[in-house]
Amino acid sequence: MASKTLTLPAASASPPAAQIVEHADASILALDLGTATGWALRSPDGHIASGTVSFRPSRYDGGGMRYLRFKTWLDQIEAQAPGISALYFEEVRRHAGTDAAHIYGGFLATLTAWCETKSIAYQGVPVGTIKRHITGKGNADKAAVTAAVRAHGFVPADDNEADAVAILIWATETEGGVR
C-alpha cells in the first residue's frame, strides 16, 4: 500500500529558521533539552547570555509538572528578551535509556508547540553536526566540546551550557546551516 504525504498550506507552515537568522536585529535562542537544560541567547546587539536551568521534579510533582515549568520558563525568557525570531535545539536521535527518551520527547513536544504558538522558527541540529562544527570531530566527548567552547571565550558552568553555546555558535556562524 502506498503512503501519502499531506502538505499544509504555506500560510500555516513555520518559516524556515535560516531566513530569520539573516536579520541583524534578531534574537536567537539555543537549547540543550533535558532535565538540566542548557541555554544560550544572543540578543540583537550581539550580547550572549547563557546558563543551565533544572526541571527536575520534586517528590510531590505530577508527571507533567516539569513540562509546565519548562513552558513557563520559555515564557519568561521571551518576556525578558522579546523578539526571539529563531530557536535551535540539539536534536538527539539516540538515548541511553527509555526514561531519557521519554523526557526528551516531552520537552521537544512542549518546545515545538510553544514555538508554533509564538510563530518562532525552530530547527533541530544533529549532535554530530554541532560537535563537528565546534571541535572538528563529529564524535567528540563532552570534555572536548566544553574545551572548544572555552576556546571561543565562554565559561560554561557544565556540559549542558557548553552544548547550548556550541549550538548558538553553529547557528550564528552558519546562519542556521545555510553556509
PyMOL commands that set and color helices and strands:
alter all, ss='L'
color gray80, all
select helices_A, chain A and resi 10-12+17-21+65-80+98-118+127-135+142-151+159-173
alter helices_A, ss='H'
color red, helices_A
select strands_A, chain A and resi 27-32+36-42+48-54+84-91+121-126
alter strands_A, ss='S'
color yellow, strands_A
deselect
rebuild
show_as cartoon
